[in-house]
Structure formats: structure tokens, C-alpha cells
């Protein structure tokens, strides 16, 4: 009877020990899986953070390489003005002569438009005739500097208040029409001389009025980007869909 009781106690003790060991093993396994899952999640989260920081770094570095048109115009001409390109025309009053006849080293001032709110400026490097000039510029239809770009005057009075700029890919084709103020001259007393040296305008150039750029009738016209050649005879008042300084 004593032997039987001892056997029962021993069996019970073995069962409890085995059950406790099983639960302990299961708990340890669960903790291991949990730690592994947390470690994997932490690594994945860290990976995404690294990618995000790397992307921003590349984006910032790329943007830093862009030369704004105003900085280029100051370095490539003797016109030293500050402010956004769209304000150069008014800022030049009393400082530089302004006029409507092109001259080498003068700055062609583009008006601000809905899609070009900061305006634009370009440096005239050569005058072909009273309707055609060659310019150097930056941050136009490409992010860098473009040189030897033809520009034609399409204003009805040959006063350079509406122009078309040659496309980058093919300089024999011209893009949309842009309203302009005229030219800012680096030295005083030059406007009259330039006007006297005007050549006969090209009569084959169809003209548009720059005043149409500010009328409500053209506010809903779909913009045609300057990169697109062979535009129609419709007046397109807006520049490429971006802000140009």
C-alpha cells in the first residue's frame, strides 16, 4: 500500500515537471519569434528611413545645379539688377535706358504670365535684323544654359512686345508666343543710335499683339510649351508650366 502511494506521487511529479518544461519551452519559442519579428520590423523601418533621406539628398543636390536666368543675365551682360526677372523692367527705370530696339549685350525682358509668374530675362548676343536676334539664356525650356538661340519679334508694330523663341531641338522652329517689355540697355544714350541702325523688317513674319496676353479672351486657351515646334497661328500667352526666375 505504501509502495502504491509512492508510485502515484512519483508519476504525478513527473507529469507536472514535463508539463512545466513544455510550457517553458513554448514561452521561450514565442519570445524568440517576437524578438525576431520586432528586429525585422525595425530593420525594415530603418531601411525606409534611409531611402527617404537618400532621395531628398539627391533631389536637393540636383536642384542646386540650376542657374537662374537673373543670375546668368547679370554674369553675361553689363546690366546689374536685382529682384525677380519680371521686375527687372521697372527696376531699370532711372538706372538703365530701356527701349524697343535690339542691341548686343542688352537684356530682353519677358513679362510675367500665369504660368511664368517670375518673368524671364535673356541676353542678346547678336542682332540679325529688326525682327530677329540671337540670345543666350538660362532656365528656359531646359534646366541649363542655352546659347545661340534665335528669337523673332512678332509684334504688329515691330516694337518687340511679343516674341517667339526657337526650340532647343531645332532652331529653325519656334515655340509659343511670349509677351515682352522690350530691351534694357547696359549704357545710357544708346537707344537713339540703335533705332537709327534698324534694318528692314522681315515681311514674311506674321505678327500678334502682345496686349492680347492680358485679355480674358486668352485666359482659357490651352498652353503650348515652348519645346513644341510648328505651333499654329493662335496666340499662346503662357510660358512652360513652371516658375522661371
Phi, psi and omega in degrees: 000323178290321179297316180299319180293319179296320179297319180294320179294318180297320180295319180295317179297319178297319181295317180294317180297317180295318181293318179296318179296321180295316180294321179295319179295319180294320179294319179296320179296319180296319178295321180296316179296319180297317179295320179296319180294316179296320180296318179295318179295319179295319179295318180295318179297318178296323179297315180294322178297319180297317180296320181295316179295319180297320181296315180296324181295315180296318181297316180295321181293321180294318181295332182290344182276352183283127176264115181292153185297326181291320179294320179293316181298322178294322182281334185261357180221178177264009177271115184244088179241163178238173181094175178296154183303323181296343180261355183299322183299311179288326179292338181281345181301126180082354180247313179231152173290149177230151180191187185243017177245130183290150178208141177303140180077001173277167181248124176277121185259121178265139178288159173285141176228178182301318182260003174225064189295337180269359183073195180198151174225146179219154183260126178281124179255338181204142176252117179278309173202188185291349179248354186222131175226165174247134183233158165247142182204169177226151175060045176261248180277001173224167187279341183259203180269134175242131184242160177055046181262121178289144175226135179244143176275127180240018178285145183296333182259010181055043181248012176057045174254001174208127185225164171233136183254136179297146179286158182290322184288322183220108185284001175268352177250147184239147183271213185292171180264134182237135177285137181229159176277315186145213186242142174255123185264140183290332182236155179280160176074022183254342187298314183296320180296318180294318180299322181291336183265010182300139173266166180297135181290158177282114184284350181276355181273122177283140187250158175225156177270129180293337180296337180295341181294335184257000181277152182292338183297337182253002185292336182257006179288136181294133182288138174248119186293147183298340179290337185278122180278170173055054178286161180282183181278002177289153181273123176249113187274341188263148177274182176307151187285075178193167179265124181248128178254000000 
